[in-house]
């Protein structure tokens, strides 16, 4: 038992001349490659998470800006605001209410309707 642990600590299983040493080296290289792939995959995942968080925050900011602009536009479209702006330019509202103009379209007679 003491020799087995001592051999593992000295890594004699990697330098022996038998076929097991080559298999052990291949297995260690395989494990190292898997570890590198896992680290790279984790890093890509974290980058995507950070990008999603940044885009979510940007969407929230744009949405709040949209709401602000929409409320500002509604205030500007109000009749009282428009009339105040027009009074500043000395354009006053009409005392006479508008009237609706109706245009009657005459029905055109087609070629066949002219004969009948």
QUIMOUR-V587188 format. One record per pair of residues at least 12 apart in sequence whose C-alpha atoms are under 7 Angstrom apart, sorted by the first residue. I is the first residue (numbers start at 1). J is the second residue. Records with the same first field share a line. If there is no record, write none. Layout:
# QUIMOUR-V587188
I: J  J
This chain:
# QUIMOUR-V587188
none
